Amino acid sequence: MTVVYSSSGASHYRCHSHLDQTNTPGCRSVSAALVDPVVERRVLEVVTPEQIDLALAAADELAQRDARVLRAFELRVERAQYEASRAERAYNLCEPENRLVARSLEQRWETKLSAVAEAETALAEQKASQKPLPTKAELANLAADIRRLWSEPTTSPRDRKRVLRTLIRDVTLTSDPFGNEVRVGIRWRSGANEEHTATRTRMLTHSDAVELIRRRKLEGMRDSDIAAELSALGLRTARGHEFGRLDVRNVRASIGLARPSPLEPGELTVKQVAEQLGVKPGTVYYWLRIGILAYRQPATGAVCIPFSPEVEAELRARPAVSRQVNSNYKKSHGGVV
């Protein structure tokens, strides 16, 4: 889901399919004011002195594990350095007259030096990947002060989010398409999972605004123009702010009024014409611009192209289409015509 901020400053969690205008029954916008308190309450309940003791024990275990892993990388570096030192001594003891032997020993020395460099790089990367763990004192202070710090006005939302991300891997929202309940699934970084239920407070848009949206949409008007008309009439959303394009779309989705197709029977979009002829959409736009191809443009701004068999046959006879068809044929047959 994506966080969306309205003009009034309120934040909502909106699923991606909703943003793509492919609404499904379970795809709804959920107010952050409904979900965030549930997650925050659970975090404050979990961070207790007893849980801190468990965290301290886990921190000690992690520190020991990291130390063992780091020691293995250090031993690898030491072994590589020892092998390189032996190769260097063997090269220095070789008589200059034995050129073939000296060249072989020199290559062996260079190989060992490369192994040293690789081992040192791996050690440096391992050290960088091991994030410092909080000290016991820090964890103990966290348990004692988190409730006070959480409610302090000086604690920023960013700091609260950092605490949440430290303890929680992700939160899953499941909305009831026929009711007001939202299931909040919390997956902790420890691997534990739990689910809670939050109830939405239904706020209804005024019936005059809903009826206007329904009527204007059936007339083919764009959401942004509908929002402007609603604002001009003084109509407001259920939350009391001016209508925006997203607000109009949300009302349409709630009353089951999807965006009507601007196409009439026998019409295609630019993309559909391009796919039908095997050309690029830019070619179709060029034909529209120079007047070769007729089109209709309703109030929604969509380009609707009457596409009869006669129009298709005429376009297929054009050189641009013939060249593209031949090019596609060559690609599919390994360049042989």
URFENJO-V981405 format. One record per residue. N is the residue number from 1. OMEGA is omega as a letter, one per 40 degrees, with the letter a starting at -180 (none if undefined). BURIAL is + if it has 24 or more other C-alpha atoms within 12 Angstrom, else -. Layout:
n=N omega=OMEGA burial=BURIAL
n=N omega=OMEGA burial=BURIAL
//
This chain:
n=1 omega=a burial=-
n=2 omega=i burial=-
n=3 omega=i burial=-
n=4 omega=i burial=-
n=5 omega=i burial=-
n=6 omega=a burial=+
n=7 omega=i burial=-
n=8 omega=a burial=-
n=9 omega=i burial=-
n=10 omega=a burial=-
n=11 omega=i burial=-
n=12 omega=i burial=+
n=13 omega=a burial=+
n=14 omega=a burial=+
n=15 omega=a burial=+
n=16 omega=a burial=-
n=17 omega=i burial=-
n=18 omega=i burial=+
n=19 omega=i burial=-
n=20 omega=i burial=-
n=21 omega=i burial=-
n=22 omega=a burial=-
n=23 omega=i burial=+
n=24 omega=a burial=-
n=25 omega=a burial=-
n=26 omega=a burial=+
n=27 omega=a burial=+
n=28 omega=i burial=+
n=29 omega=a burial=+
n=30 omega=a burial=+
n=31 omega=i burial=+
n=32 omega=i burial=+
n=33 omega=i burial=-
n=34 omega=a burial=+
n=35 omega=a burial=+
n=36 omega=i burial=+
n=37 omega=i burial=-
n=38 omega=a burial=+
n=39 omega=a burial=+
n=40 omega=i burial=+
n=41 omega=a burial=-
n=42 omega=i burial=+
n=43 omega=a burial=+
n=44 omega=i burial=+
n=45 omega=a burial=-
n=46 omega=a burial=+
n=47 omega=i burial=+
n=48 omega=i burial=-
n=49 omega=i burial=-
n=50 omega=i burial=-
n=51 omega=i burial=-
n=52 omega=i burial=+
n=53 omega=i burial=-
n=54 omega=i burial=-
n=55 omega=i burial=+
n=56 omega=i burial=+
n=57 omega=i burial=-
n=58 omega=i burial=-
n=59 omega=i burial=-
n=60 omega=i burial=-
n=61 omega=i burial=-
n=62 omega=i burial=-
n=63 omega=i burial=-
n=64 omega=i burial=-
n=65 omega=i burial=-
n=66 omega=i burial=-
n=67 omega=i burial=-
n=68 omega=i burial=-
n=69 omega=a burial=-
n=70 omega=i burial=+
n=71 omega=i burial=-
n=72 omega=i burial=-
n=73 omega=i burial=+
n=74 omega=i burial=+
n=75 omega=i burial=-
n=76 omega=i burial=-
n=77 omega=a burial=+
n=78 omega=i burial=-
n=79 omega=i burial=-
n=80 omega=i burial=+
n=81 omega=i burial=+
n=82 omega=i burial=-
n=83 omega=i burial=-
n=84 omega=i burial=+
n=85 omega=i burial=-
n=86 omega=i burial=-
n=87 omega=i burial=+
n=88 omega=i burial=+
n=89 omega=i burial=-
n=90 omega=i burial=-
n=91 omega=a burial=+
n=92 omega=i burial=-
n=93 omega=a burial=-
n=94 omega=i burial=-
n=95 omega=a burial=-
n=96 omega=a burial=-
n=97 omega=a burial=-
n=98 omega=a burial=-
n=99 omega=a burial=-
n=100 omega=i burial=-
n=101 omega=a burial=-
n=102 omega=i burial=-
n=103 omega=i burial=-
n=104 omega=i burial=-
n=105 omega=i burial=+
n=106 omega=i burial=+
n=107 omega=i burial=-
n=108 omega=i burial=-
n=109 omega=i burial=+
n=110 omega=i burial=-
n=111 omega=i burial=-
n=112 omega=i burial=+
n=113 omega=i burial=+
n=114 omega=i burial=-
n=115 omega=i burial=+
n=116 omega=a burial=+
n=117 omega=i burial=-
n=118 omega=a burial=-
n=119 omega=i burial=+
n=120 omega=i burial=+
n=121 omega=i burial=-
n=122 omega=i burial=-
n=123 omega=i burial=+
n=124 omega=i burial=-
n=125 omega=i burial=-
n=126 omega=i burial=-
n=127 omega=a burial=-
n=128 omega=a burial=-
n=129 omega=a burial=-
n=130 omega=a burial=-
n=131 omega=i burial=-
n=132 omega=i burial=-
n=133 omega=i burial=-
n=134 omega=i burial=-
n=135 omega=i burial=-
n=136 omega=a burial=-
n=137 omega=i burial=-
n=138 omega=i burial=-
n=139 omega=i burial=+
n=140 omega=i burial=-
n=141 omega=i burial=-
n=142 omega=a burial=+
n=143 omega=a burial=+
n=144 omega=a burial=-
n=145 omega=a burial=-
n=146 omega=a burial=+
n=147 omega=i burial=-
n=148 omega=a burial=-
n=149 omega=a burial=-
n=150 omega=a burial=+
n=151 omega=a burial=-
n=152 omega=i burial=-
n=153 omega=a burial=-
n=154 omega=i burial=-
n=155 omega=a burial=-
n=156 omega=i burial=-
n=157 omega=i burial=-
n=158 omega=i burial=-
n=159 omega=i burial=-
n=160 omega=i burial=+
n=161 omega=i burial=-
n=162 omega=i burial=-
n=163 omega=i burial=+
n=164 omega=a burial=+
n=165 omega=i burial=-
n=166 omega=a burial=-
n=167 omega=a burial=+
n=168 omega=i burial=+
n=169 omega=i burial=-
n=170 omega=i burial=-
n=171 omega=a burial=+
n=172 omega=i burial=+
n=173 omega=i burial=+
n=174 omega=a burial=+
n=175 omega=i burial=+
n=176 omega=a burial=-
n=177 omega=a burial=-
n=178 omega=a burial=-
n=179 omega=a burial=-
n=180 omega=a burial=-
n=181 omega=i burial=-
n=182 omega=i burial=+
n=183 omega=a burial=+
n=184 omega=i burial=+
n=185 omega=a burial=+
n=186 omega=i burial=+
n=187 omega=a burial=+
n=188 omega=i burial=-
n=189 omega=i burial=-
n=190 omega=a burial=-
n=191 omega=i burial=-
n=192 omega=i burial=-
n=193 omega=i burial=-
n=194 omega=a burial=-
n=195 omega=i burial=-
n=196 omega=a burial=+
n=197 omega=i burial=-
n=198 omega=a burial=+
n=199 omega=i burial=-
n=200 omega=i burial=-
n=201 omega=a burial=-
n=202 omega=i burial=-
n=203 omega=a burial=-
n=204 omega=i burial=-
n=205 omega=a burial=+
n=206 omega=a burial=-
n=207 omega=i burial=-
n=208 omega=i burial=-
n=209 omega=i burial=+
n=210 omega=a burial=+
n=211 omega=i burial=-
n=212 omega=i burial=+
n=213 omega=i burial=+
n=214 omega=a burial=+
n=215 omega=a burial=-
n=216 omega=a burial=+
n=217 omega=i burial=+
n=218 omega=i burial=-
n=219 omega=i burial=-
n=220 omega=a burial=+
n=221 omega=i burial=+
n=222 omega=a burial=+
n=223 omega=a burial=+
n=224 omega=i burial=+
n=225 omega=i burial=+
n=226 omega=i burial=+
n=227 omega=i burial=+
n=228 omega=i burial=+
n=229 omega=i burial=+
n=230 omega=i burial=+
n=231 omega=i burial=-
n=232 omega=i burial=-
n=233 omega=i burial=-
n=234 omega=i burial=-
n=235 omega=a burial=+
n=236 omega=i burial=+
n=237 omega=i burial=+
n=238 omega=i burial=-
n=239 omega=i burial=-
n=240 omega=i burial=-
n=241 omega=a burial=-
n=242 omega=i burial=+
n=243 omega=i burial=+
n=244 omega=a burial=+
n=245 omega=a burial=+
n=246 omega=i burial=+
n=247 omega=i burial=+
n=248 omega=a burial=+
n=249 omega=i burial=+
n=250 omega=i burial=+
n=251 omega=i burial=+
n=252 omega=a burial=+
n=253 omega=a burial=+
n=254 omega=a burial=+
n=255 omega=i burial=-
n=256 omega=a burial=-
n=257 omega=i burial=+
n=258 omega=i burial=+
n=259 omega=a burial=+
n=260 omega=i burial=-
n=261 omega=i burial=-
n=262 omega=a burial=+
n=263 omega=i burial=+
n=264 omega=i burial=-
n=265 omega=i burial=-
n=266 omega=a burial=-
n=267 omega=i burial=+
n=268 omega=i burial=+
n=269 omega=i burial=+
n=270 omega=a burial=+
n=271 omega=a burial=-
n=272 omega=i burial=-
n=273 omega=i burial=+
n=274 omega=i burial=+
n=275 omega=a burial=-
n=276 omega=a burial=+
n=277 omega=a burial=+
n=278 omega=i burial=+
n=279 omega=i burial=+
n=280 omega=i burial=-
n=281 omega=i burial=-
n=282 omega=i burial=-
n=283 omega=i burial=+
n=284 omega=i burial=+
n=285 omega=i burial=+
n=286 omega=i burial=-
n=287 omega=i burial=+
n=288 omega=a burial=-
n=289 omega=a burial=-
n=290 omega=i burial=-
n=291 omega=i burial=-
n=292 omega=a burial=-
n=293 omega=i burial=+
n=294 omega=i burial=+
n=295 omega=i burial=+
n=296 omega=a burial=-
n=297 omega=a burial=-
n=298 omega=a burial=-
n=299 omega=a burial=-
n=300 omega=i burial=+
n=301 omega=a burial=-
n=302 omega=i burial=-
n=303 omega=a burial=+
n=304 omega=a burial=+
n=305 omega=i burial=+
n=306 omega=a burial=+
n=307 omega=i burial=+
n=308 omega=i burial=-
n=309 omega=i burial=-
n=310 omega=i burial=-
n=311 omega=i burial=-
n=312 omega=i burial=+
n=313 omega=i burial=-
n=314 omega=a burial=-
n=315 omega=i burial=+
n=316 omega=i burial=-
n=317 omega=a burial=-
n=318 omega=a burial=-
n=319 omega=a burial=-
n=320 omega=a burial=-
n=321 omega=a burial=+
n=322 omega=i burial=-
n=323 omega=a burial=-
n=324 omega=i burial=-
n=325 omega=i burial=+
n=326 omega=i burial=-
n=327 omega=i burial=-
n=328 omega=a burial=-
n=329 omega=i burial=-
n=330 omega=a burial=-
n=331 omega=a burial=-
n=332 omega=a burial=-
n=333 omega=i burial=-
n=334 omega=i burial=-
n=335 omega=a burial=-
n=336 omega=i burial=-
n=337 omega=none burial=-
//
